[in-house]
Amino acid sequence: MRIPPESRRAGRLIAVLAAAAAFGHALAAGLPVARRVLEPPLAGAAMAVVDGRLWVASRGGGLIGFERGAPGMRFDLGRGLPSAVAQELAALPDGRLAVGTQGGLVLVDPRDGSSTAIAPAGMGRDSMAADLVLAATRGNSLIFQLAQRDPDGDEGRTGASLWQWDGTRVQAWDAGLGGALVATAGLVERNDGCFHLAGMQVEGAGQRPWYARQCGGELRSWRLAAGAPAGTVGIAAIARAPDGRSTILVMVTQPAANPASRRHVVMSLDKDGRLSPHCSHASFTEPVTGLVQSGPDLIVARAGAGVHVLGCGPLKPLSADPRVSNATALLHDARLGLLVATDAAVWQLGKDGTPLALTPVPGRALPIDALPMEYQAKGALALLGSPGAGILELARSADGWRLARQWRAGIDLPAGVYGAAAYAEPDQIIAVQLSQGLLRLRPGGTQAVALEQGTMPLDVAVTPGGMWMAAGAPPFGGAGAGLHFLANDGSARFVPLPDRQAQPSGRLLAWPDGRVWAGTRRGIIEADATGAMRRISADRVDVLYRNASRDIVGAVGASVQYWDGARMLPVLFAVEPAPSRPLGHPVDLVIDDAGRWWILFSAGQLVLLDAQRRHVATLDERAGIAPSSRRLLYLPGSREVLIGSAREGLFSLTWP
């Protein structure tokens, strides 16, 4: 059973949906269905072995089954799962799998490919994520935690609640300790079927650790105040001691406001709920990502520090191989032995510590948050940016996409947060380090673009005469916000925006004659290389898009708008039937060569309008649209739309 790290102690995202039937409906209705472009990193969050098949819950790739090292059956976004972020996994004795996703808990059956959502009666859609799942070893019973949706994807504890499913219905699971319980670690013993849960009770500013053990119909629980390390803020892992007489907890402490003070402390809990330091007296600075009993040993995994035997003496490394140094999960299987999941693969550790790959080991991986930026028809190249991973380029061929080039933040590029990227000639790419600087990426090297001190770049657009850059203002100021033009001859010009409220809020749109339109909080501002400026519209604009072949210009922000040649006018359309959940606000759009509008909304739904701007369809995760979708890119050559998400990978959607 996977042991949930403390870092997943609460909420993330999206709804509980039984998506397989809806996916089939989308196909039958002739609606487009998004398909994954390339595999993201495996990032194994949990594992299970059923009938010799290894299942891996991937944070961005769904649930994948592997046999003899090759991927087989898969449950993914729109194909049985409501979210591609599968973060917990448990196997029932009959072979079904309970998958905790950012869209809730789903029970899947590999025998027939079916899926069923498991949720409390009356639970609101789009509100809960399943971040802990424990399955009984006898019968069909689950204990799971639902955490309230956090639209920003940040971790938190608000709204977490524990539930039990008895094979028929869902009821609240009560540890007898009162409310405000957040479970951060769990375990089911294979020999006796006992459930073990531990976590924090949060009441106002107070936090107290707790532990509960349920064996059959008997439930015992304890508050762990006595003996707990000072400043305990979570429990990262739980396992039974090899002698079976005590339970081992890894308690997370942070005695000071400084995150550097955080420690993972190993503690021992006796059968009466009394805490004492483990005989190893181990305390780690690295996060503990796994703790399992493997034969006579207790095995601990730490992020970036490898896998070790945890005994009463010094830690004993199990493997010196760097491929397993950054373990994300551990599993001990009776037949396969000790399995170690990493971002790249799942490994079986031999007795001498040599890792054997049980899944394909990819080369350079596509980040799950790769957002499409620009398309270059020559060579069929798509430019993407990952805020944390850097810049990468995909190449399109008759066989599909492949990763052509990658510039990694902290390795090939300076460490930082990356935003927009644009193609420039000859053979160079301009990359934006948000609020830091611009970089020229050329074959053989990276060069910083000289900017005035204090310039805070947000976006970039390339024109025949030079390069436009939108710059933000420093906090609590506004004088620095505006548009910079860096001409090909080396000269530069700054075009200030008309007032402090007209801060750049979105992307630049470059025109063939060298003009630029900038989306701001006070509408669209036009500027040219001479410094002339005029206001195009007055409502907030986040994204501008122009289809060059049809000369159609659209914008989204406070509303959806189109350019009639003289002014921006609202696009009015009725969504029928009403979407299953609120759309939120528009965050991106593209217009294809048939004149159709593809409008992405913040709730992860894609609204399609025809050339007359009438509603045609609203697509969501049932059609493979990732709930965390953030950016669109239209490719005229292949007539497809690339959809980049924050957490679930890159997808392609085509509608002839």
C-alpha positions as CSV (number, residue, x, y, z in Angstrom):
1,M,0.0,0.0,0.0
2,R,1.3,3.4,-0.9
3,I,2.1,5.7,2.0
4,P,0.9,9.2,1.3
5,P,3.6,11.8,1.9
6,E,2.8,14.7,4.2
7,S,3.0,17.0,1.3
8,R,-0.3,15.8,0.0
9,R,-2.2,16.3,3.3
10,A,-5.0,18.2,1.6
11,G,-6.9,19.6,-1.2
12,R,-6.5,20.0,-4.9
13,L,-9.0,20.0,-7.7
14,I,-12.1,19.1,-9.7
15,A,-15.2,16.9,-9.8
16,V,-16.1,13.2,-9.3
17,L,-17.2,11.9,-12.7
18,A,-17.7,8.5,-14.3
19,A,-16.1,9.6,-17.5
20,A,-15.8,6.5,-19.7
21,A,-19.5,6.5,-20.8
22,A,-19.3,10.2,-21.5
23,F,-16.2,9.7,-23.6
24,G,-18.1,7.2,-25.7
25,H,-21.0,9.7,-26.0
26,A,-18.6,12.4,-27.3
27,L,-17.3,10.1,-30.0
28,A,-20.8,9.0,-31.0
29,A,-22.0,12.6,-31.2
30,G,-19.2,13.4,-33.6
31,L,-17.5,15.9,-31.2
32,P,-13.7,16.2,-31.2
33,V,-11.8,14.4,-28.5
34,A,-8.5,15.6,-27.2
35,R,-5.6,13.1,-27.2
36,R,-2.3,13.2,-25.3
37,V,0.6,14.4,-27.4
38,L,3.6,12.9,-25.6
39,E,4.1,11.2,-22.3
40,P,4.8,13.4,-19.3
41,P,7.2,12.2,-16.6
42,L,5.9,9.1,-14.9
43,A,6.1,10.7,-11.4
44,G,4.8,7.5,-9.8
45,A,2.7,8.6,-6.9
46,A,1.5,5.2,-5.9
47,M,1.7,1.6,-7.1
48,A,-0.2,-1.7,-6.9
49,V,0.4,-5.2,-8.3
50,V,-2.7,-7.2,-9.4
51,D,-2.4,-10.6,-11.1
52,G,1.2,-9.9,-12.1
53,R,0.3,-6.5,-13.7
54,L,2.0,-3.4,-12.3
55,W,-0.3,-0.4,-12.0
56,V,1.2,3.1,-11.5
57,A,-0.8,6.2,-10.5
58,S,0.9,9.0,-12.4
59,R,0.6,12.6,-11.5
60,G,-0.3,13.8,-14.9
61,G,-0.5,10.6,-16.9
62,G,-3.5,8.9,-15.3
63,L,-3.4,5.2,-14.3
64,I,-1.2,3.0,-16.4
65,G,-0.9,-0.8,-16.3
66,F,2.5,-2.4,-17.3
67,E,3.1,-6.0,-18.2
68,R,6.7,-7.3,-18.9
69,G,7.9,-3.7,-19.0
70,A,5.5,-2.5,-21.7
71,P,2.5,-0.2,-21.1
72,G,-0.9,-2.0,-21.6
73,M,-4.3,-0.9,-20.3
74,R,-4.7,2.7,-19.3
75,F,-7.3,4.8,-17.6
76,D,-6.7,8.5,-18.4
77,L,-8.5,11.8,-18.6
78,G,-11.8,11.2,-20.4
79,R,-11.1,7.5,-20.5
80,G,-12.4,6.4,-17.1
81,L,-10.8,9.1,-14.9
82,P,-12.0,12.7,-14.4
83,S,-8.5,13.9,-14.0
84,A,-5.1,12.8,-15.3
85,V,-3.6,13.6,-11.9
86,A,-3.8,10.2,-10.2
87,Q,-2.2,10.6,-6.8
88,E,-3.4,7.6,-4.8
89,L,-4.0,3.9,-5.6
90,A,-5.3,0.9,-3.7
91,A,-6.3,-2.6,-4.9
92,L,-9.3,-4.5,-3.6
93,P,-9.1,-8.3,-3.3
94,D,-11.3,-8.8,-6.3
95,G,-8.8,-7.0,-8.6
96,R,-10.6,-3.7,-8.9
97,L,-8.5,-0.5,-8.3
98,A,-9.5,2.5,-6.3
99,V,-7.9,5.6,-7.8
100,G,-7.7,8.9,-5.9
101,T,-7.5,11.7,-8.4
102,Q,-7.8,15.4,-8.4
103,G,-11.4,14.8,-9.6
104,G,-12.4,12.5,-6.8
105,L,-12.3,8.8,-6.1
106,V,-12.9,6.4,-9.0
107,L,-13.2,2.6,-8.9
108,V,-11.9,1.0,-12.1
109,D,-12.1,-2.6,-13.2
110,P,-9.2,-3.7,-15.5
111,R,-11.2,-6.8,-16.4
112,D,-13.8,-4.9,-18.5
113,G,-12.4,-1.4,-18.5
114,S,-15.3,0.0,-16.6
115,S,-15.2,2.9,-14.1
116,T,-17.5,4.1,-11.3
117,A,-17.3,7.3,-9.3
118,I,-17.4,6.8,-5.5
119,A,-18.8,9.8,-3.7
120,P,-21.0,10.7,-0.7
121,A,-24.6,11.3,-1.5
122,G,-25.2,15.0,-2.3
123,M,-21.6,15.9,-2.6
124,G,-21.2,19.0,-4.8
125,R,-19.5,18.5,-8.1
126,D,-16.2,20.2,-8.9
127,S,-15.4,20.5,-5.2
128,M,-13.5,17.5,-4.0
129,A,-10.2,15.7,-4.6
130,A,-9.3,12.2,-3.2
131,D,-5.8,12.4,-1.7
132,L,-5.8,9.3,0.5
133,V,-7.2,5.8,-0.3
134,L,-7.0,2.6,1.8
135,A,-8.5,-0.7,0.6
136,A,-9.4,-3.6,2.8
137,T,-7.6,-6.9,2.2
138,R,-10.9,-8.8,2.8
139,G,-14.2,-7.9,1.2
140,N,-14.9,-4.7,-0.6
141,S,-14.3,-1.7,1.8
142,L,-12.5,1.5,1.3
143,I,-11.5,4.4,3.6
144,F,-10.7,7.6,1.7
145,Q,-10.3,11.3,2.2
146,L,-11.8,14.0,0.1
147,A,-10.3,17.4,0.2
148,Q,-12.0,20.6,-0.8
149,R,-11.1,21.9,-4.2
150,D,-8.4,24.5,-4.3
151,P,-8.6,26.4,-7.6
152,D,-5.0,27.5,-7.4
153,G,-3.6,24.0,-6.9
154,D,-2.0,25.0,-3.6
155,E,-2.0,22.5,-0.7
156,G,-4.3,23.3,2.2
157,R,-6.3,21.5,4.8
158,T,-9.7,23.3,4.6
159,G,-12.6,21.0,4.1
160,A,-10.8,17.7,4.3
161,S,-13.1,14.8,5.4
162,L,-12.8,11.1,5.8
163,W,-15.3,8.5,4.4
164,Q,-15.8,4.8,4.3
165,W,-17.4,2.8,1.4
166,D,-18.7,-0.7,2.3
167,G,-19.2,-1.9,-1.2
168,T,-22.6,-0.3,-1.5
169,R,-22.8,3.1,0.2
170,V,-20.6,5.8,1.5
171,Q,-20.7,7.0,5.1
172,A,-18.6,9.4,7.1
173,W,-15.8,7.7,8.9
174,D,-15.5,8.9,12.5
175,A,-12.3,8.3,14.4
176,G,-14.0,9.4,17.6
177,L,-11.7,12.4,18.0
178,G,-14.0,15.2,16.9
179,G,-13.9,17.2,13.7
180,A,-11.3,18.9,11.7
181,L,-9.3,15.7,11.1
182,V,-6.9,15.6,8.1
183,A,-5.3,12.3,7.4
184,T,-1.8,12.6,6.0
185,A,-0.6,8.9,6.1
186,G,-2.3,5.5,6.0
187,L,-1.7,1.8,5.8
188,V,-3.6,-1.4,5.6
189,E,-1.8,-4.5,7.0
190,R,-2.0,-7.4,4.6
191,N,-1.8,-10.1,7.4
192,D,-4.7,-8.9,9.5
193,G,-6.5,-6.3,7.4
194,C,-6.2,-3.6,10.0
195,F,-6.5,0.0,8.8
196,H,-4.0,2.5,10.3
197,L,-4.5,6.3,9.8
198,A,-2.6,9.2,11.1
199,G,-2.6,13.0,10.6
200,M,-3.4,16.3,12.1
201,Q,-6.4,17.8,13.9
202,V,-6.7,21.4,12.9
203,E,-8.7,23.7,15.2
204,G,-8.1,27.4,14.5
205,A,-4.4,28.0,14.8
206,G,-3.8,24.8,16.8
207,Q,-2.5,21.6,15.3
208,R,-2.4,18.2,17.1
209,P,-1.3,14.9,15.7
210,W,-3.6,11.9,15.9
211,Y,-3.6,8.1,15.1
212,A,-6.4,5.6,14.7
213,R,-6.4,1.8,14.2
214,Q,-9.5,0.0,12.9
215,C,-9.5,-3.8,13.0
216,G,-12.8,-5.4,11.9
217,G,-15.5,-3.7,14.0
218,E,-13.0,-2.4,16.6
219,L,-11.8,1.2,16.4
220,R,-9.2,2.8,18.7
221,S,-7.8,6.3,18.3
222,W,-5.4,8.6,20.2
223,R,-4.3,12.2,20.2
224,L,-0.6,12.1,20.2
225,A,0.2,15.2,22.2
226,A,2.4,13.4,24.8
227,G,5.8,12.5,23.4
228,A,5.3,14.2,20.0
229,P,8.2,16.3,18.8
230,A,7.8,20.0,19.3
231,G,6.3,21.9,16.3
232,T,4.7,18.8,14.7
233,V,2.8,19.9,11.6
234,G,2.1,16.6,9.8
235,I,2.8,12.9,9.5
236,A,4.6,11.9,6.4
237,A,4.5,8.1,6.6
238,I,3.3,5.2,8.6
239,A,4.4,1.5,8.7
240,R,4.3,-1.5,11.0
241,A,7.6,-2.4,12.7
242,P,9.0,-5.6,11.4
243,D,8.5,-7.3,14.8
244,G,4.8,-6.4,14.6
245,R,4.7,-4.9,18.1
246,S,4.7,-1.3,17.3
247,T,3.9,1.2,14.6
248,I,6.5,3.5,13.0
249,L,5.5,7.1,12.3
250,V,7.5,9.8,10.4
251,M,6.4,13.0,12.0
252,V,7.0,16.3,10.3
253,T,8.2,19.2,12.5
254,Q,8.7,22.8,11.8
255,P,9.6,24.6,15.1
256,A,10.3,27.9,13.4
257,A,8.7,30.0,10.6
258,N,11.7,29.3,8.4
259,P,10.9,26.3,6.2
260,A,14.6,25.3,6.5
261,S,13.8,24.2,10.1
262,R,11.5,21.4,8.8
263,R,12.5,17.9,9.8
264,H,11.1,14.4,9.3
265,V,11.5,12.6,12.7
266,V,11.1,8.9,13.1
267,M,9.0,7.9,16.1
268,S,7.7,4.6,17.5
269,L,4.1,4.1,18.7
270,D,3.2,1.2,21.0
271,K,0.0,-0.7,21.1
272,D,-1.4,1.7,23.7
273,G,-0.8,4.8,21.7
274,R,2.4,5.9,23.5
275,L,5.0,7.8,21.5
276,S,8.7,7.5,21.9
277,P,11.8,8.2,19.7
278,H,12.6,5.3,17.3
279,C,15.7,3.4,18.3
280,S,17.5,4.9,15.3
281,H,16.9,8.5,16.6
282,A,16.7,9.4,12.9
283,S,15.7,12.9,11.8
284,F,15.9,13.9,8.2
285,T,16.0,17.2,6.4
286,E,14.8,15.5,3.2
287,P,11.1,14.7,2.8
288,V,10.3,11.1,3.4
289,T,8.4,9.8,0.4
290,G,8.0,6.1,1.4
291,L,8.2,3.7,4.3
292,V,7.4,0.0,4.0
293,Q,8.2,-3.3,5.7
294,S,10.2,-5.6,3.4
295,G,10.8,-8.9,5.0
296,P,12.7,-8.4,8.2
297,D,13.6,-4.8,7.3
298,L,12.0,-1.4,7.4
299,I,12.7,0.5,4.2
300,V,12.7,4.3,4.0
301,A,12.8,6.5,0.8
302,R,13.8,10.2,0.9
303,A,13.5,12.7,-1.9
304,G,16.9,13.0,-3.5
305,A,18.6,10.9,-0.8
306,G,17.8,7.4,-2.0
307,V,16.5,4.2,-0.4
308,H,17.8,2.9,2.9
309,V,17.2,0.2,5.5
310,L,16.1,1.9,8.7
311,G,17.2,0.0,11.8
312,C,18.5,0.8,15.2
313,G,22.0,1.6,13.8
314,P,23.2,3.9,11.0
315,L,21.1,3.9,7.8
316,K,22.1,1.2,5.4
317,P,21.8,2.2,1.7
318,L,20.0,-0.4,-0.5
319,S,21.4,0.9,-3.8
320,A,24.1,3.4,-4.9
321,D,22.4,3.7,-8.3
322,P,21.5,7.4,-9.0
323,R,18.4,6.3,-11.0
324,V,16.6,5.4,-7.7
325,S,18.0,8.4,-5.7
326,N,14.8,10.4,-6.1
327,A,12.1,7.9,-5.1
328,T,8.5,9.0,-5.1
329,A,6.9,5.8,-3.8
330,L,7.7,2.4,-2.4
331,L,5.9,-0.9,-2.6
332,H,6.8,-4.4,-1.3
333,D,5.1,-7.2,-3.3
334,A,5.3,-10.8,-2.3
335,R,6.4,-11.9,-5.8
336,L,8.3,-8.9,-7.1
337,G,10.0,-7.8,-3.9
338,L,10.8,-4.1,-3.3
339,L,9.6,-1.7,-6.0
340,V,10.8,1.9,-6.2
341,A,8.9,4.5,-8.2
342,T,10.7,7.6,-9.5
343,D,9.8,10.5,-11.9
344,A,11.1,8.3,-14.8
345,A,10.2,4.7,-14.1
346,V,9.4,2.0,-11.6
347,W,12.4,-0.2,-10.6
348,Q,12.7,-3.6,-9.0
349,L,15.6,-3.6,-6.6
350,G,17.7,-6.7,-6.6
351,K,19.4,-8.2,-3.6
352,D,22.7,-6.4,-4.5
353,G,20.8,-3.1,-5.0
354,T,20.8,-3.2,-8.8
355,P,17.6,-1.6,-10.2
356,L,15.7,-3.4,-13.0
357,A,13.3,-1.3,-14.9
358,L,9.7,-2.6,-14.8
359,T,8.4,0.2,-17.0
360,P,9.9,1.9,-20.1
361,V,12.6,4.5,-19.2
362,P,12.0,7.6,-21.3
363,G,14.6,9.9,-22.6
364,R,14.0,13.6,-22.2
365,A,10.5,13.9,-20.8
366,L,7.8,16.5,-21.6
367,P,6.9,18.5,-18.5
368,I,3.2,18.1,-17.4
369,D,3.0,21.9,-17.4
370,A,4.3,22.5,-20.9
371,L,2.3,25.4,-22.3
372,P,2.3,26.0,-26.1
373,M,3.6,29.4,-27.2
374,E,4.2,29.6,-31.0
375,Y,4.1,27.5,-34.1
376,Q,6.7,27.6,-37.0
377,A,5.4,26.1,-40.2
378,K,8.9,25.6,-41.6
379,G,9.9,22.3,-40.1
380,A,6.5,21.9,-38.4
381,L,7.8,23.1,-35.0
382,A,5.9,24.0,-31.9
383,L,7.5,26.1,-29.2
384,L,6.5,25.4,-25.6
385,G,7.3,26.9,-22.2
386,S,7.2,25.3,-18.8
387,P,7.3,27.8,-15.9
388,G,9.6,25.6,-13.9
389,A,11.3,23.4,-16.4
390,G,12.2,25.9,-19.1
391,I,11.7,26.0,-22.9
392,L,11.2,23.1,-25.3
393,E,10.4,22.4,-28.9
394,L,8.3,19.7,-30.5
395,A,8.6,18.5,-34.1
396,R,5.6,17.2,-36.1
397,S,5.9,14.4,-38.6
398,A,3.6,11.8,-40.2
399,D,4.2,9.6,-37.2
400,G,3.1,12.3,-34.7
401,W,5.0,14.5,-32.3
402,R,8.5,14.1,-30.9
403,L,10.6,16.2,-28.6
404,A,13.2,17.9,-30.7
405,R,15.0,20.3,-28.4
406,Q,14.9,21.2,-24.7
407,W,16.5,24.0,-22.7
408,R,16.2,23.1,-19.0
409,A,16.0,25.8,-16.3
410,G,18.9,25.5,-13.9
411,I,20.9,23.4,-16.4
412,D,20.8,24.9,-20.0
413,L,19.2,28.1,-18.8
414,P,19.4,30.2,-15.6
415,A,17.1,29.1,-12.9
416,G,13.9,31.1,-12.8
417,V,10.2,31.2,-13.7
418,Y,9.7,31.1,-17.5
419,G,6.8,32.8,-19.3
420,A,6.3,33.5,-23.0
421,A,8.7,32.4,-25.8
422,A,8.8,33.4,-29.4
423,Y,10.6,32.4,-32.6
424,A,13.1,35.0,-34.0
425,E,15.3,35.0,-37.0
426,P,17.8,33.7,-37.8
427,D,17.4,30.4,-35.9
428,Q,16.9,31.9,-32.4
429,I,14.3,31.8,-29.8
430,I,13.5,34.6,-27.3
431,A,12.6,33.4,-23.9
432,V,11.0,35.5,-21.1
433,Q,12.2,35.0,-17.5
434,L,9.2,36.6,-15.8
435,S,10.0,39.9,-14.2
436,Q,13.8,39.1,-14.6
437,G,15.0,39.4,-18.2
438,L,15.0,38.1,-21.8
439,L,17.2,35.4,-23.2
440,R,18.3,34.7,-26.8
441,L,18.5,30.9,-27.3
442,R,20.9,30.2,-30.2
443,P,22.6,27.0,-31.4
444,G,25.6,26.7,-29.2
445,G,24.7,29.2,-26.6
446,T,22.4,31.4,-24.5
447,Q,22.7,35.2,-24.4
448,A,21.0,37.7,-22.2
449,V,19.2,40.6,-23.9
450,A,20.4,43.9,-22.6
451,L,17.5,45.7,-20.9
452,E,17.2,48.9,-18.8
453,Q,17.7,48.3,-15.1
454,G,14.5,47.6,-13.4
455,T,12.6,46.4,-16.5
456,M,10.2,43.5,-15.6
457,P,9.4,41.6,-18.8
458,L,6.1,39.8,-19.1
459,D,5.7,39.1,-22.8
460,V,7.5,39.3,-26.1
461,A,6.5,39.6,-29.8
462,V,8.7,39.6,-32.8
463,T,8.1,41.9,-35.8
464,P,10.1,42.4,-39.1
465,G,11.7,45.5,-37.7
466,G,12.5,44.4,-34.2
467,M,11.1,43.0,-31.0
468,W,8.3,44.3,-28.7
469,M,8.3,43.5,-25.0
470,A,5.6,44.2,-22.4
471,A,7.0,45.2,-19.0
472,G,5.2,45.3,-15.7
473,A,5.6,47.8,-12.9
474,P,7.3,47.1,-9.6
475,P,5.0,46.5,-6.6
476,F,3.0,49.5,-5.4
477,G,4.1,51.4,-8.4
478,G,3.1,52.0,-12.0
479,A,5.6,54.2,-13.7
480,G,7.6,51.4,-15.1
481,A,4.8,49.6,-16.9
482,G,4.8,50.0,-20.7
483,L,6.0,48.7,-24.0
484,H,9.7,48.4,-25.1
485,F,10.7,48.2,-28.7
486,L,14.1,46.8,-29.4
487,A,14.9,47.5,-33.0
488,N,17.1,45.2,-35.2
489,D,19.6,48.1,-35.6
490,G,20.2,48.1,-31.8
491,S,18.1,51.2,-30.9
492,A,15.4,51.0,-28.3
493,R,12.3,53.0,-27.6
494,F,10.0,52.9,-24.5
495,V,6.2,53.6,-24.9
496,P,4.6,54.3,-21.5
497,L,1.0,53.3,-21.0
498,P,-1.5,56.1,-20.6
499,D,-2.1,55.6,-16.9
500,R,-1.2,53.4,-13.9
501,Q,-4.4,51.4,-14.2
502,A,-3.4,50.3,-17.8
503,Q,-1.0,47.6,-16.5
504,P,-0.1,44.9,-19.0
505,S,-2.5,42.0,-18.3
506,G,-2.0,39.7,-21.3
507,R,-0.3,38.9,-24.5
508,L,1.0,41.0,-27.3
509,L,-0.3,40.8,-30.8
510,A,2.3,41.8,-33.5
511,W,1.0,43.0,-36.9
512,P,3.0,42.5,-40.1
513,D,3.6,46.3,-40.5
514,G,5.4,46.4,-37.1
515,R,2.6,47.7,-34.9
516,V,1.7,45.9,-31.7
517,W,-1.4,45.6,-29.7
518,A,-1.1,45.0,-26.0
519,G,-3.7,43.7,-23.7
520,T,-4.0,45.7,-20.5
521,R,-6.3,46.1,-17.6
522,R,-7.8,49.1,-19.3
523,G,-8.3,47.7,-22.8
524,I,-6.1,47.3,-25.9
525,I,-3.2,49.8,-26.5
526,E,-1.7,50.1,-29.9
527,A,1.9,51.3,-30.4
528,D,4.3,51.5,-33.4
529,A,8.0,51.8,-33.7
530,T,7.9,55.6,-33.8
531,G,6.3,55.7,-30.3
532,A,2.9,56.7,-31.5
533,M,0.1,55.2,-29.3
534,R,-3.7,55.0,-29.3
535,R,-6.3,53.2,-27.3
536,I,-8.3,50.5,-29.2
537,S,-10.8,49.4,-26.4
538,A,-11.6,50.1,-22.8
539,D,-12.4,46.7,-21.2
540,R,-9.8,44.5,-19.6
541,V,-8.1,42.2,-22.2
542,D,-5.9,39.2,-21.2
543,V,-5.4,37.5,-24.6
544,L,-5.4,38.7,-28.2
545,Y,-5.4,36.4,-31.2
546,R,-5.4,37.0,-35.0
547,N,-6.0,34.4,-37.7
548,A,-3.8,35.8,-40.5
549,S,-5.4,33.8,-43.3
550,R,-8.9,35.2,-42.6
551,D,-7.8,38.4,-40.9
552,I,-10.1,37.8,-37.9
553,V,-9.1,39.3,-34.5
554,G,-10.5,38.2,-31.2
555,A,-9.8,39.0,-27.6
556,V,-10.8,37.6,-24.2
557,G,-10.6,39.1,-20.8
558,A,-13.6,40.7,-19.1
559,S,-15.6,39.4,-22.0
560,V,-15.1,37.8,-25.5
561,Q,-14.7,40.4,-28.2
562,Y,-14.1,40.7,-32.0
563,W,-12.6,43.4,-34.2
564,D,-15.0,44.8,-36.8
565,G,-12.3,46.9,-38.5
566,A,-13.0,50.0,-36.4
567,R,-13.7,48.9,-32.8
568,M,-13.9,45.8,-30.5
569,L,-17.5,44.5,-30.2
570,P,-18.8,41.8,-27.8
571,V,-19.3,38.2,-28.9
572,L,-22.7,37.1,-27.7
573,F,-23.6,33.5,-27.6
574,A,-25.9,31.2,-25.7
575,V,-24.4,27.9,-24.4
576,E,-27.0,25.2,-24.9
577,P,-27.4,22.9,-23.2
578,A,-26.1,24.6,-20.1
579,P,-22.7,23.2,-19.0
580,S,-22.5,20.8,-16.1
581,R,-20.6,23.3,-14.0
582,P,-19.9,27.1,-14.2
583,L,-17.5,28.0,-17.0
584,G,-15.6,30.6,-15.0
585,H,-14.0,33.3,-17.1
586,P,-12.3,33.1,-20.5
587,V,-8.5,32.6,-20.4
588,D,-7.5,31.9,-24.0
589,L,-8.8,31.6,-27.5
590,V,-7.7,30.7,-31.1
591,I,-9.6,31.1,-34.4
592,D,-9.0,28.4,-36.9
593,D,-8.9,28.6,-40.7
594,A,-12.5,27.7,-41.0
595,G,-13.3,30.8,-38.9
596,R,-14.4,28.8,-35.9
597,W,-13.7,30.1,-32.4
598,W,-12.1,27.9,-29.7
599,I,-12.5,29.7,-26.3
600,L,-10.9,28.2,-23.2
601,F,-12.5,29.0,-19.8
602,S,-10.9,28.9,-16.4
603,A,-12.9,25.9,-15.2
604,G,-11.1,23.8,-17.9
605,Q,-13.9,23.8,-20.5
606,L,-13.6,24.6,-24.2
607,V,-16.4,26.4,-25.9
608,L,-16.6,26.0,-29.7
609,L,-18.3,28.6,-31.9
610,D,-18.9,28.4,-35.6
611,A,-17.8,31.0,-38.2
612,Q,-20.9,33.0,-37.4
613,R,-19.9,32.9,-33.7
614,R,-22.8,30.7,-32.7
615,H,-22.4,28.0,-30.0
616,V,-21.6,24.5,-31.4
617,A,-20.3,22.5,-28.4
618,T,-18.9,22.8,-24.9
619,L,-16.1,20.2,-24.2
620,D,-14.8,19.2,-20.8
621,E,-12.8,16.3,-19.3
622,R,-15.3,13.8,-20.8
623,A,-13.8,14.8,-24.1
624,G,-10.3,14.8,-22.8
625,I,-10.0,18.5,-22.0
626,A,-7.8,18.7,-18.9
627,P,-9.4,20.5,-16.0
628,S,-6.2,22.5,-15.5
629,S,-6.0,23.6,-19.2
630,R,-4.5,27.1,-19.5
631,R,-3.3,27.8,-23.1
632,L,-4.2,27.1,-26.7
633,L,-2.1,27.0,-29.9
634,Y,-3.6,26.6,-33.4
635,L,-1.5,24.8,-36.0
636,P,-2.7,25.7,-39.5
637,G,-0.8,22.9,-41.2
638,S,-2.3,20.0,-39.3
639,R,-5.5,22.0,-38.4
640,E,-5.1,20.9,-34.8
641,V,-5.2,22.8,-31.5
642,L,-2.6,22.1,-28.9
643,I,-4.0,22.4,-25.3
644,G,-1.4,22.9,-22.6
645,S,-2.4,22.3,-18.9
646,A,-0.9,23.2,-15.6
647,R,-0.8,19.7,-14.2
648,E,-2.0,17.1,-16.7
649,G,0.1,17.3,-19.8
650,L,-0.2,18.5,-23.4
651,F,-3.1,17.4,-25.6
652,S,-4.1,17.7,-29.2
653,L,-7.6,18.4,-30.5
654,T,-8.7,18.2,-34.2
655,W,-12.0,19.0,-35.8
656,P,-12.1,18.8,-39.6
